């Protein structure tokens, strides 16, 4: 009869590796090589690769917030709307006062208010986060449309643009801010008690509560963090585009969720990776960029991107569900 030790030894040193966790890295390399070969003259240029990083930046910021939400076993569907309202709030404050610190505070205030509202209904009223954030998504989107009566608001403040949209040491400030958010998120998830509590709540909320973890406090915290991350993404959009409108972020929700899931975060809670989400965001941006360079029409881009995302997410979810 074969013992457990014999089976472990026979299975080899690589048997414990969860290969599905590395789908995003393999996918990134495959897509990069594919477009490097098929679109060599236009894809492998410094301006284009910089553009890929800039396009990925707000998605990566959103993804960091979503990693914590999904790891805690929750979901936040309101982040796209928060991006738009935060960017518009900053733009309006800049237009009316010319004070960039007030504009930043206004944008972050939007995220804080929406996050607290979501947290109260999830933790205190005990409603599912899916329904709560679906409702606040519509609420915030409506406020964004009403704030400027569907009009775009230009951003011309030099200090604001220099802070969030200029180039620092050869790279756009957007990339540096994103790197800072990713580093802080990765450290918080893996090196702090808060991160351990988030994963524990997502893995088994009842057991976490018995062990003394304030489950409701964790749920509020991750929803506030997600909304605040969306506000930061709104600031990055406003500075890069030098303007804001109500449509900002409306297509980012599903892209960010796909980046997070492909990156290795479990849709069922208890498992998350910020670095994987960042790579997933770069993968999504690179895919979009490559399809545009290939000359596909908008409808063809949508079909190709949806198929690729569906395949990648399916592979990733099969691994997480079976682990």
Rosetta blueprint (number, residue, H / E / L):
1 X L
2 X L
3 X L
4 X H
5 X H
6 X H
7 X H
8 X H
9 X H
10 X H
11 X H
12 X L
13 X L
14 X L
15 X L
16 X L
17 X L
18 X L
19 X H
20 X H
21 X H
22 X H
23 X H
24 X H
25 X H
26 X H
27 X H
28 X H
29 X H
30 X H
31 X H
32 X H
33 X H
34 X H
35 X H
36 X H
37 X H
38 X H
39 X L
40 X H
41 X H
42 X H
43 X H
44 X L
45 X L
46 X H
47 X H
48 X H
49 X H
50 X H
51 X H
52 X H
53 X H
54 X H
55 X H
56 X H
57 X H
58 X H
59 X H
60 X H
61 X H
62 X H
63 X H
64 X H
65 X H
66 X H
67 X H
68 X H
69 X H
70 X H
71 X H
72 X L
73 X L
74 X L
75 X L
76 X L
77 X L
78 X L
79 X H
80 X H
81 X H
82 X H
83 X H
84 X H
85 X H
86 X H
87 X H
88 X H
89 X H
90 X H
91 X H
92 X H
93 X H
94 X H
95 X H
96 X H
97 X H
98 X L
99 X L
100 X H
101 X H
102 X H
103 X H
104 X H
105 X H
106 X H
107 X H
108 X H
109 X H
110 X H
111 X H
112 X H
113 X H
114 X H
115 X H
116 X H
117 X H
118 X H
119 X H
120 X H
121 X H
122 X H
123 X H
124 X H
125 X L
126 X L
127 X L
128 X L
129 X H
130 X H
131 X H
132 X H
133 X H
134 X H
135 X H
136 X H
137 X H
138 X H
139 X H
140 X H
141 X H
142 X H
143 X H
144 X H
145 X H
146 X H
147 X H
148 X L
149 X L
150 X L
151 X L
152 X L
153 X E
154 X E
155 X L
156 X L
157 X L
158 X H
159 X H
160 X H
161 X H
162 X H
163 X H
164 X H
165 X L
166 X L
167 X E
168 X E
169 X L
170 X L
171 X E
172 X E
173 X H
174 X H
175 X H
176 X H
177 X H
178 X H
179 X H
180 X H
181 X H
182 X H
183 X H
184 X H
185 X H
186 X H
187 X H
188 X H
189 X H
190 X H
191 X H
192 X L
193 X H
194 X H
195 X H
196 X H
197 X H
198 X H
199 X H
200 X H
201 X H
202 X H
203 X H
204 X L
205 X H
206 X H
207 X H
208 X H
209 X H
210 X H
211 X L
212 X L
213 X L
214 X L
215 X H
216 X H
217 X H
218 X H
219 X H
220 X H
221 X H
222 X H
223 X H
224 X H
225 X H
226 X H
227 X H
228 X H
229 X H
230 X H
231 X H
232 X H
233 X H
234 X H
235 X H
236 X H
237 X H
238 X H
239 X H
240 X H
241 X H
242 X L
243 X E
244 X E
245 X L
246 X L
247 X L
248 X L
249 X L
250 X L
251 X L
252 X H
253 X H
254 X H
255 X H
256 X H
257 X H
258 X H
259 X H
260 X H
261 X H
262 X H
263 X L
264 X L
265 X L
266 X L
267 X L
268 X L
269 X L
270 X L
271 X L
272 X L
273 X L
274 X H
275 X H
276 X H
277 X H
278 X H
279 X H
280 X H
281 X H
282 X H
283 X H
284 X H
285 X H
286 X H
287 X H
288 X H
289 X H
290 X H
291 X H
292 X H
293 X H
294 X L
295 X L
296 X L
297 X L
298 X H
299 X H
300 X H
301 X H
302 X H
303 X H
304 X H
305 X H
306 X H
307 X H
308 X H
309 X H
310 X H
311 X H
312 X H
313 X H
314 X H
315 X H
316 X H
317 X H
318 X H
319 X H
320 X H
321 X H
322 X H
323 X L
